[in-house]
Amino acid sequence: MQKELPDRHIDPSESVTLFAIAFGAIGGLIGLVAAIILLPDSGEGTAFLNCLIAFLAGGSAGVVAGGTLGAALGVFRGVRAPKVHGQ
């Protein structure tokens, strides 16, 4: 007997993209807030550059973490190709 599929299917590629975008945005905001809190007493150019680097680093970390989580969830809850009997 075949196991019945749930009504909602999750495509693994959509899951990876969704989690990567969401975690990337959250990571970027966390990096920006951390850079502002830990901002040294320097010039405006240095402060802007520090905030930009922190935003990009946090966003990159979030994209990697979100993509990994999305891939794991996509594998466990994703769409599976039906097996063809006789091949």
C-alpha positions as CSV (number, residue, x, y, z in Angstrom):
1,M,0.0,0.0,0.0
2,Q,1.1,3.5,-0.8
3,K,1.3,6.1,1.9
4,E,-1.1,8.9,1.2
5,L,0.5,12.2,0.5
6,P,-0.4,15.3,2.5
7,D,-2.5,18.0,0.8
8,R,0.3,20.5,0.8
9,H,3.6,19.6,-0.8
10,I,6.8,21.4,-0.1
11,D,9.2,21.7,-3.0
12,P,12.7,21.5,-1.6
13,S,14.0,24.3,-3.8
14,E,11.3,26.7,-2.6
15,S,12.0,25.7,1.0
16,V,15.7,26.5,0.6
17,T,15.0,29.8,-1.0
18,L,12.4,30.9,1.5
19,F,14.5,30.1,4.5
20,A,17.7,31.6,3.0
21,I,16.0,34.9,2.3
22,A,14.3,35.1,5.7
23,F,17.4,34.1,7.7
24,G,19.6,36.3,5.5
25,A,17.4,39.4,6.3
26,I,17.3,38.5,10.0
27,G,21.1,37.9,10.1
28,G,21.8,41.2,8.3
29,L,19.7,43.1,10.8
30,I,21.4,41.4,13.7
31,G,24.8,42.2,12.2
32,L,23.8,45.8,11.7
33,V,22.5,46.2,15.3
34,A,25.6,44.6,16.7
35,A,27.8,46.9,14.7
36,I,25.9,50.0,15.9
37,I,26.0,48.8,19.5
38,L,29.8,48.1,19.3
39,L,30.6,51.1,17.2
40,P,34.0,52.6,18.1
41,D,34.5,56.3,18.4
42,S,35.8,56.8,14.8
43,G,34.9,58.9,11.8
44,E,31.7,58.6,9.9
45,G,33.3,56.8,7.0
46,T,34.8,54.1,9.3
47,A,31.5,53.7,11.1
48,F,29.6,53.3,7.8
49,L,32.1,50.8,6.5
50,N,31.9,48.8,9.8
51,C,28.1,48.7,9.6
52,L,28.2,47.7,6.0
53,I,30.6,44.8,6.6
54,A,28.6,43.7,9.7
55,F,25.4,43.7,7.6
56,L,26.9,41.7,4.8
57,A,28.6,39.2,7.2
58,G,25.3,38.7,9.2
59,G,23.3,38.4,6.0
60,S,25.8,35.8,4.6
61,A,25.7,33.8,7.7
62,G,21.9,33.9,7.7
63,V,21.7,32.8,4.1
64,V,23.9,29.8,4.8
65,A,22.0,28.8,8.0
66,G,18.6,29.3,6.3
67,G,19.6,27.4,3.2
68,T,20.8,24.5,5.3
69,L,17.7,24.4,7.4
70,G,15.5,24.8,4.3
71,A,17.3,21.9,2.6
72,A,16.9,19.7,5.7
73,L,13.2,20.4,5.9
74,G,12.8,20.0,2.2
75,V,14.2,16.6,2.3
76,F,12.1,15.4,5.2
77,R,8.8,17.0,4.1
78,G,9.4,17.5,0.4
79,V,7.9,16.1,-2.7
80,R,9.2,12.6,-3.6
81,A,9.2,11.2,-7.1
82,P,7.0,8.1,-7.3
83,K,8.7,4.8,-7.8
84,V,8.1,3.1,-11.1
85,H,7.7,-0.6,-10.7
86,G,9.4,-3.0,-13.1
87,Q,12.5,-0.8,-13.8
